[in-house]
Amino acid sequence: MADHNNTETNIHRNEALQRKLAFKEERKHHNVSFIMMILLTLVAFYAIWSDKVADSFAVLFILVLAVVQVFFQLYIWMHLSHKGHDFPLWGMFSGILIAAITVVGIAGMIWTS
Amino acid sequence: MSTHASHKKRSGLMDWLTTVDHKKIGILYLIAGGFFFIIGGLEAMFMRIQLFKPENDFVAAETFNQLLTMHGTTMIFFAAMPLIFAFMNAVVPLQIGARDVAFPFVNALGFWLFFFGGVLLNLSWLLGGAPDAGWTAYAPLSTTSEGSGVDFYVLGLQISGAGTLVGGINFLVTIINMRAPGMTFMRMPLFTWTAFVTSGLILFAFPPLTIGLFMLMFERVFDANFFNPDNGGNILIWEHIFWIFGHPEVYILILPSFGAISEVVATFSRKRLFGYSAMVFATVLIGFLGFMVWVHHMFTVGLGPVANSIFAVATMAIAVPTGVKIFNWLFTMWGGKIVFSTAMLWAVGFIPTFVMGGVTGVMLAIPSADYQFHDSYFVVAHFHYVIVGGVILGLFAGLYYWYPRMFNRVLNETLGKIHFWTFFIGFHLTFFPQHFLGLMGMPRRVFTYLSGQDLDQLNFISTIGAFLMAIGTIVLFINVIISTSKKYAPSSDPWHGRTLEWAIPYPTPEYNFAQTPLVRGLDAFWVEKAAGNKGMTPAEPVGDIHMPNPSILPLIMSIGLFVAAFGLIYDTMTVVVIGMAITFISMFFRSVIDDHGFHIHKEEVEEDLKGVKL
């Protein structure tokens, strides 16, 4: 009986430890992404403000930075990597895909001809 | 546990105006859709009468333009769409073992928005002329059209489009979250699958329409220049945006019809659907490809060979999943014990008719050939073969099949068969000659033609066919009226159904399932019947059932937008403010008043269960 109780407490302790580790890991992710997002914002700002990046490339450049930021936002801060987000993910990505096709299609056919 | 007493029963008109019950909303959609179907049909009849002989003067050219615009707009947005929503409402929650949709209040709102959008558009006939720029409302024809017809078009579609969008989202959430235990995705009946994909298409296709209509409204009401080349705009922007919506729209229409046909063919062949997983895959693939083909409506615009070729290939690719479906229906019937009930007749008539529409579709997908077909009666024949021969025949099959479940009455089979044969023969008589009229050079949307061009005879035949279709529709309405007599009460499972909606006692209780059923396979009810069980195995004990309260707010919100639309059309800002105030105040009430619904108590449910006859 005593032995049984002991095992159970051990299991509980183990679980608590794991949760703590996972929590720590997540906090690390939060810290890293927070710093990265500030840096990315600064880079984008600097790219335009300093005129060091050619105008033609600057738009594309800051758009790419923005996309990276969106992924940080969705996966780190809005926890999309966690379980149970299959349908929101499907919905979002098919929406993004269709919007992208639409924009690229119209832009390609109207503003290049 | 409930703190609320059982709700007071509302009766008569108030019950219908405040209902949030998906079964009653389904009936409302059916009645309203049927009403607009008659209006759109009358407009078609007037056009056919005008065209029955050369240089006829039954209607003037301007009236003809209004008729063709209103016929297209009414039939697509206010007849086919609500009829699809009618069956989705009536059937989908029952097929997945749910007690209602996810958001019953929003469901009612969706219906009333659609209804007032349709009423607004049709009031244009009485208020100085209907829209006359075609259902596609191409700029600059639509932006420069005289009078306020096109304003009615913009605002009517905007309001009803919002209703369709919330309806689509509602069904997505319902199908994802409210399936009964054991009802996995790959056990869902095909009609539910098609409703699911259609709702997804609505979610992604209607926002472009909303944006396009906003741009058109700004252009007309506030003198914007999106489509005005003189000020840096581009008329092609409207065409692109409209068809980015418009092409998925036709798949929104056809997919639920495919679903209904799949149910009917399987039920009346007494076989499970052949290639269920291939059917699901084909449905999803058609939905996906539907967003990649919009330019095939614009081949003659001059986008260049590269764009045209890409979209031509994508268009032809859709024939593959559609062909998969056709063959699966044929293989379902092959070796089955086929019962030719009226519903099955519609389904069997659907298959070759839709194939013909599909074949002309592939012909039109060839850009070089399309330069010949474009804007001719060939195109008119093609899209009537897929929309009447596809969507409407499928909806009629669904109507005869699900009518007992929706109204606790059966439709008379003899009258049903008369309806089928007159409508079916009339349909082919009307539209088959139009292929040749098109190839002979008769342009679409033109109010008359000259004699001596070999167009007289085929047009005459076409008009006779239209009258046959009208007779068929009248027979349907006689049938509906007769069905209200007591003689036509059915059993709860008149067709030996396979899916969950037939496992419910008759008449359908307000809460659908006294106990949520446990689903043990595809064709859940058939699985139980094959195992010798009387009904479904319950997945829960009998208990209190939580129900949503009825509400008048959806109706008032929609009336608010209806009033505001008049303000925009007639440029009277006070009316806009009053209308929007009505809508926002009702939204405010909806937000701050806690509405917990009510419970149907265990004792009442048990009482109902005692009286059940299966």
Chai-1 contact restraints between the chains, C-beta under 6 A:
chainA,res_idxA,chainB,res_idxB,connection_type,confidence,min_distance_angstrom,max_distance_angstrom,comment,restraint_id
A,F87,B,I176,contact,1.0,0.0,6.0,A-B,restraint_1
A,I98,B,F204,contact,1.0,0.0,6.0,A-B,restraint_2
A,I98,B,F291,contact,1.0,0.0,6.0,A-B,restraint_3
A,T102,B,I244,contact,1.0,0.0,6.0,A-B,restraint_4
A,I106,B,H240,contact,1.0,0.0,6.0,A-B,restraint_5
A,M109,B,L303,contact,1.0,0.0,6.0,A-B,restraint_6
A,M109,B,A307,contact,1.0,0.0,6.0,A-B,restraint_7
A,I110,B,N234,contact,1.0,0.0,6.0,A-B,restraint_8
A,I110,B,L236,contact,1.0,0.0,6.0,A-B,restraint_9
